[in-house]
């Protein structure tokens, strides 16, 4: 394919994408296929001779679309939003065309510098403490990770490295293996499974802090304080606490209240060890650009690192998980390697930092282009309007649920998610969800809360409007009526 054909085919692909998104609500939101459906539709081996572009495109509808769950349908209410916008898609095309691998400033200066500046832009939108802004002389700053799970792992590895360095500074003869074998990290028992996985990869024990329903699944500062004291008395080394502002499934305001943060800070301030605090707001973080939701981030001034996913709710297509640190030297200390091919004349200028030293991936895509396009073409006001619209739609759905005496709300509606259920047994609610998803007109997923089977209704798509919310509710209540009529008297 030469440049002339690429130009023609590129225009056709843009038309195909635009047509797909404009007509997406006409498609069943959830696929009607069985596992293994695709293998029978394509050959067992790659073709010996080239095939035409027309043949490939023709097979998109035959092979791919039947197995697609349409996350950007306005009838998709499962999991969480995944960002999608035309500016971000255009930027992705340009990023793919440039195709740089930004493993150092010299490998692509624009890739390194735009990422640093975009992270500052976004940090200022969030009103992060000045310590987290790189600027021209700052000690902190941000870097784009692939996912929040990666950010959790990166923060954990950086915290482990810092803890080891601090202990060796005061006790140089102590074996490093003796230190790492005693390190202990903490996270809520309601946290995402990726936290436990990060502990496994880092080779440190991860302790779960118990939560209670009566406290809206919040970890209490005193509970954590007692666990830290007991572990220190047992000869362990507490070094890392991972916290969430919003529960990943329920969107409860969680345990990084100012009170909790102060409890931790007061306790650790009198100890030789510094406990790293990492705050994860993967979904909720996008809402913090709105002044009315920014108080949810109170306490950030005491954190060592913070991350959220613009690729969930800020119109920047996957992947784009933004992570800030108070001292980027902590990341560099954990990840910096210095082979000859990474050295260059401007390495010690101090006017930037190589982003590859702030993550464990050696190859860095030009992801900041997506942020640059989206931030400029929406503006802060446009992004705030988008977040507020989703919250309003969630509140509209909540009001519909509350108005129907057959249903109940299972958790506080904080942002764009409503957790609800039919009053009755778990079996009734499981049957209702199965009916909903088998119909393939809307798509929901469940969660479990205090032993109850709960339906989650997340406002996800950029194109969702009030009419979609009301259509979804009509279908839910219609199916609920059928399920209840089938119950034994």
C-alpha positions in Angstrom: 0.0 0.0 0.0 1.6 3.3 -1.1 0.9 6.8 0.3 -1.8 7.5 -2.3 -3.8 4.4 -1.5 -3.3 4.9 2.2 -4.8 8.4 1.8 -7.8 6.9 0.0 -8.2 4.0 2.4 -7.7 6.2 5.4 -10.6 8.4 4.4 -12.7 5.3 4.0 -11.8 4.0 7.4 -12.7 7.3 9.0 -16.1 7.1 7.3 -16.4 3.5 8.6 -15.6 4.5 12.1 -17.9 7.6 12.0 -20.8 5.4 10.6 -20.2 2.8 13.3 -20.4 5.3 16.1 -23.3 7.2 14.7 -25.4 4.0 14.3 -24.0 2.1 17.3 -27.3 2.1 19.2 -28.9 0.1 16.5 -26.7 -2.8 17.3 -27.4 -5.3 20.1 -25.2 -4.1 22.9 -24.1 -7.6 23.9 -23.0 -10.3 21.4 -24.9 -13.5 20.9 -22.0 -15.9 20.3 -20.5 -18.9 22.1 -16.8 -19.3 23.1 -14.8 -20.3 20.0 -17.2 -18.7 17.5 -14.4 -16.8 15.7 -12.0 -19.7 14.9 -14.5 -21.3 12.5 -14.9 -18.0 10.6 -11.3 -17.6 9.5 -8.6 -19.9 8.1 -6.3 -21.9 10.4 -3.2 -20.3 8.9 -2.2 -16.9 7.6 -2.5 -16.5 3.8 0.5 -17.2 1.6 -0.4 -14.4 -0.8 -1.6 -10.9 0.0 -5.3 -10.3 0.2 -7.1 -7.1 -0.9 -8.1 -4.3 1.5 -11.7 -4.8 0.4 -11.7 -8.4 1.5 -10.3 -7.5 4.9 -12.8 -4.7 5.5 -15.7 -6.9 4.3 -14.8 -9.4 7.0 -15.1 -6.8 9.8 -18.9 -7.3 9.8 -18.7 -11.0 9.2 -16.0 -11.9 11.8 -15.4 -9.1 14.3 -18.7 -7.3 14.9 -20.7 -10.4 15.9 -18.3 -10.8 18.8 -18.1 -7.2 19.9 -19.5 -5.9 23.2 -20.3 -2.3 22.2 -18.9 -0.3 25.2 -19.7 3.0 23.5 -23.4 2.2 23.0 -25.7 4.5 25.0 -27.3 1.2 26.2 -24.1 0.0 27.7 -24.3 0.4 31.5 -21.8 -2.2 32.7 -18.4 -2.0 34.4 -17.3 1.6 34.0 -16.9 4.2 31.2 -14.1 3.8 28.7 -13.3 7.1 27.2 -14.0 7.8 23.6 -13.9 11.1 21.6 -13.1 12.2 18.1 -10.2 14.4 19.1 -8.5 11.5 20.9 -9.0 9.2 18.0 -7.5 11.7 15.6 -4.5 12.1 18.0 -4.2 8.3 18.1 -3.9 8.2 14.4 -1.1 10.8 14.4 0.7 9.1 17.3 0.6 5.8 15.3 1.9 7.6 12.2 4.8 9.3 14.1 5.5 5.9 15.7 8.2 7.1 18.1 9.4 5.2 21.1 10.1 7.7 23.7 12.6 5.8 25.9 14.7 8.9 26.3 14.5 12.7 25.6 16.9 12.2 22.7 14.7 9.4 21.2 11.9 11.9 20.8 12.1 15.3 22.6 8.5 16.2 21.9 7.2 12.8 23.3 9.0 13.5 26.6 8.3 17.2 26.9 4.6 17.1 25.9 3.9 14.4 28.4 5.5 16.4 31.2 3.6 19.5 30.2 0.2 17.7 29.8 0.6 16.2 33.2 1.1 19.6 34.6 -1.9 20.9 32.7 -4.1 18.1 34.1 -2.5 18.4 37.6 -3.5 22.1 37.7 -7.1 21.2 36.5 -7.3 18.9 39.5 -5.7 21.6 41.8 -3.0 19.2 42.9 -0.6 20.5 45.5 2.4 22.4 43.9 4.7 19.5 44.9 3.1 17.3 42.3 3.7 19.8 39.4 7.0 19.5 37.5 7.1 23.0 36.0 10.6 24.0 35.1 12.3 23.4 38.5 9.9 21.2 40.4 10.9 18.0 42.2 7.6 16.2 41.5 5.7 15.6 38.3 3.6 13.2 36.4 4.0 10.3 34.0 1.5 8.4 31.9 1.1 4.7 32.8 -0.9 2.1 30.9 -3.4 1.4 33.6 -4.2 2.1 37.3 -2.9 -1.4 38.0 0.4 -0.4 36.6 0.5 2.7 38.7 -0.2 0.7 41.8 2.7 -1.6 41.0 5.0 1.3 40.1 4.2 3.1 43.4 4.7 -0.1 45.3 8.1 -0.8 43.7 9.2 2.8 44.3 8.1 2.6 47.9 10.0 -0.6 48.4 13.1 0.8 46.9 12.9 4.0 49.0 12.4 1.9 52.2 15.4 -0.3 51.5 17.6 2.7 50.7 16.6 4.5 53.9 17.3 1.5 56.1 20.6 0.8 54.5 21.6 4.4 54.9 21.5 4.0 58.7 22.5 0.3 58.8 24.8 -0.4 55.8 25.7 -3.9 57.0 22.2 -5.2 57.0 21.5 -7.7 54.3 19.0 -6.4 51.7 17.1 -9.7 51.7 16.5 -9.3 55.5 14.9 -6.0 54.8 12.7 -7.0 52.0 11.5 -10.2 53.8 10.1 -8.0 56.6 8.4 -5.3 54.4 4.6 -5.1 54.8 2.1 -3.1 52.7 -1.5 -2.3 53.5 -4.7 -2.0 51.5 -8.4 -2.2 52.1 -10.1 -5.6 52.0 -12.4 -4.0 49.4 -9.6 -3.0 47.1 -9.2 -4.2 43.5 -7.5 -7.6 43.0 -4.6 -5.8 41.1 -3.3 -4.6 44.5 -2.8 -8.1 45.7 -1.2 -9.0 42.4 1.2 -6.0 42.7 2.3 -7.4 46.1 3.0 -10.8 44.6 5.1 -9.2 41.8 7.0 -7.0 44.2 7.6 -9.9 46.6 6.2 -8.2 49.6 3.4 -9.2 51.9 0.2 -7.3 51.5 -2.2 -7.1 54.4 -5.9 -6.3 54.0 -7.4 -3.8 56.3 -10.9 -4.9 57.4 -13.9 -2.7 56.7 -17.4 -2.6 58.0 -20.7 -2.0 56.2 -21.8 0.4 59.0 -18.8 2.6 58.0 -19.7 2.5 54.3 -16.8 0.1 53.8 -14.3 2.7 55.0 -11.1 1.8 56.6 -10.8 3.6 59.9 -7.6 5.3 60.8 -7.5 3.7 64.2 -7.7 0.2 62.6 -4.7 0.9 60.4 -2.8 2.5 63.2 -3.2 -0.6 65.4 -2.1 -2.9 62.6 1.0 -0.9 61.9 1.9 -0.8 65.6 1.4 -4.6 66.0 3.5 -5.3 62.9 6.3 -3.0 64.0 6.3 -4.8 67.4 6.6 -8.1 65.6 9.7 -6.9 63.8 8.0 -6.1 60.4 8.6 -3.0 58.4 5.4 -1.1 57.4 6.3 0.9 54.2 3.3 1.4 51.9 -0.4 2.1 52.2 -2.7 2.1 49.1 -5.9 4.1 49.5 -9.0 4.8 47.3 -11.3 7.7 47.4 -14.1 5.9 45.6 -14.9 2.2 45.9 -14.2 0.6 42.5 -17.5 -1.1 42.4 -19.8 1.0 44.6 -18.4 4.5 44.3 -18.7 5.0 48.0 -16.6 7.8 49.3 -13.9 5.7 51.0 -11.3 5.9 53.6 -8.9 8.7 52.5 -10.8 11.2 54.6 -8.7 14.0 56.0 -9.1 12.3 59.4 -7.6 9.1 58.2 -4.7 10.7 56.5 -4.0 12.8 59.6 -4.1 9.6 61.7 -1.5 8.0 59.4 0.7 11.1 59.2 0.7 11.8 62.9 1.6 8.1 63.6 4.4 7.8 61.0 5.9 11.2 61.7 7.4 9.9 65.0 9.0 6.9 63.4 12.3 6.5 61.4 10.4 4.7 58.6 8.4 6.8 56.2 5.2 5.0 55.0 4.5 5.7 51.4 0.9 6.7 50.7 -0.5 6.0 47.3 -4.0 7.3 46.4 -5.9 5.6 43.5 -8.9 7.3 42.0 -9.0 5.4 38.8 -12.6 6.2 37.8 -13.5 9.1 40.2 -10.4 11.1 39.5 -11.8 12.7 36.4 -14.6 14.3 38.4 -12.1 16.2 40.5 -11.8 18.8 37.8 -15.2 20.0 38.9 -15.1 22.2 42.0 -18.1 20.5 43.5 -16.3 17.1 43.5 -12.8 18.3 44.3 -13.4 17.9 48.1 -13.4 14.2 47.5 -9.6 14.6 47.0 -9.0 16.3 50.3 -5.9 14.7 51.9 -4.0 14.5 48.7 -1.5 17.0 50.2 -0.2 14.1 52.4 0.2 11.6 49.7 3.4 10.5 48.0 1.7 9.4 44.7 -1.7 9.7 43.1 -3.2 8.3 39.9 -6.5 8.1 38.0 -7.5 7.1 34.5 -8.5 9.8 32.0 -9.1 6.8 29.7 -12.2 6.0 31.8 -14.1 9.3 32.1 -12.1 12.2 30.6 -12.6 11.5 26.9 -9.0 10.4 26.3 -9.0 7.0 24.6 -7.3 4.0 26.2 -4.6 3.7 27.3 -3.9 6.7 29.5 -3.5 6.3 33.2 -2.0 9.4 34.8 0.3 9.2 37.8 1.9 11.9 39.9 4.6 11.7 42.5 5.8 14.3 45.1 9.4 13.4 44.4 10.2 11.9 41.0 13.6 11.0 42.4 11.8 8.2 44.2 10.7 6.7 40.9 14.0 7.3 39.2 15.7 5.6 42.2 13.6 2.5 41.6 13.7 2.2 37.8 16.7 4.1 36.4 19.1 2.1 34.3 22.0 3.7 32.6 23.1 1.8 29.5 25.2 3.5 26.9 22.4 3.7 24.4 20.3 5.8 26.8 23.0 8.4 27.4 22.9 11.7 25.5 24.3 15.3 25.8 21.3 16.8 27.6 20.9 14.1 30.2 22.0 16.2 33.1 20.4 19.5 32.1 17.7 19.3 34.8 15.1 20.8 32.5 13.1 17.6 32.0 13.2 14.0 33.2 13.3 10.9 31.0 9.9 9.3 31.4 11.2 5.8 30.9 12.9 6.2 34.3 9.4 6.7 35.9 7.9 3.4 34.9 8.9 -0.2 34.3 8.2 -0.1 30.5 11.2 0.7 28.3 9.0 1.6 25.3 6.8 4.7 25.6 4.1 5.6 23.1 3.3 9.2 22.3 0.1 9.1 24.5 0.2 12.7 25.5 -0.9 13.7 22.0 -4.4 12.5 23.0 -4.4 14.6 26.1 -3.2 17.7 24.1 -6.0 17.3 21.4 -8.7 16.6 24.0 -7.8 19.4 26.4 -7.6 22.0 23.7 -10.7 21.0 21.7 -13.0 20.5 24.7 -11.4 23.0 27.1 -11.8 22.7 30.9 -15.4 23.9 30.7 -16.4 21.3 28.1 -14.8 18.5 30.2 -16.6 19.7 33.3 -19.9 19.8 31.4 -19.4 16.2 30.3 -18.7 14.9 33.8 -21.7 16.8 35.2 -24.0 15.5 32.5 -23.2 11.9 33.4 -23.7 12.6 37.1 -27.1 14.1 36.3 -28.1 11.1 34.2 -27.2 8.8 37.1 -29.2 10.9 39.5 -32.1 10.7 37.0 -31.9 6.9 37.0 -31.7 6.9 40.8 -34.9 8.9 41.0 -36.7 6.4 38.8 -35.5 3.6 41.1 -36.6 5.4 44.2 -40.0 6.1 42.8 -40.7 2.4 42.3 -41.5 0.7 45.6 -40.4 -2.7 44.3 -36.8 -1.6 44.1 -34.2 -0.2 46.5 -31.0 1.7 46.2 -28.1 -0.3 47.7 -25.3 2.4 47.9 -25.0 6.1 47.9 -25.0 7.6 44.4 -21.9 9.8 44.4 -21.0 10.1 40.7 -22.1 8.2 37.6 -23.1 4.8 39.1 -26.3 3.5 40.7 -26.3 0.3 42.7 -29.9 -1.0 43.0 -31.9 -4.2 43.3 -35.3 -5.7 43.5 -36.5 -6.1 47.1 -36.3 -9.8 47.6 -33.9 -12.6 47.3 -30.6 -12.8 45.6 -32.0 -15.4 43.3 -34.7 -13.0 42.1 -32.1 -10.4 41.3 -29.9 -12.9 39.5 -32.8 -13.9 37.4 -33.6 -10.3 36.6 -30.1 -9.6 35.5 -30.0 -12.7 33.3 -33.2 -11.6 31.6 -31.8 -8.1 31.0 -28.5 -9.3 29.5 -30.1 -12.1 27.5 -32.3 -9.5 25.8 -29.1 -7.8 24.5 -30.9 -4.4 24.4 -29.0 -3.1 27.5 -26.0 -4.5 29.3 -25.4 -4.5 33.1 -23.1 -6.4 35.5 -23.6 -7.2 39.2 -21.6 -6.8 42.4 -22.0 -8.3 45.8 -22.6 -6.1 48.8 -22.9 -7.5 52.3 -24.1 -10.8 50.9 -26.6 -9.2 48.6 -26.7 -9.6 44.8 -26.8 -6.0 43.5 -27.2 -4.6 40.0 -24.9 -1.9 38.8 -26.1 0.8 36.4 -23.1 2.9 35.2 -23.5 5.8 32.8 -20.8 5.0 30.4 -21.2 6.2 26.8 -20.4 9.7 25.6 -23.6 9.8 23.6 -26.0 8.7 26.4 -29.0 11.0 26.8 -32.0 11.1 29.1 -34.1 9.1 26.6 -31.7 6.2 26.8 -31.9 6.2 30.6 -35.7 6.1 30.5 -35.8 3.4 27.8 -33.4 1.3 29.9 -35.7 1.8 33.0 -38.8 0.8 31.0 -37.1 -2.4 30.0 -35.8 -3.2 33.5 -39.3 -2.7 35.1 -41.0 -4.7 32.3 -38.6 -7.6 32.9 -38.9 -7.2 36.7 -42.7 -7.5 36.4 -42.3 -10.8 34.5 -39.9 -12.2 37.1 -42.1 -11.2 40.0 -45.1 -12.8 38.4 -43.3 -16.1 38.1 -42.6 -16.2 41.8 -44.5 -18.7 43.9 -47.4 -17.2 45.9 
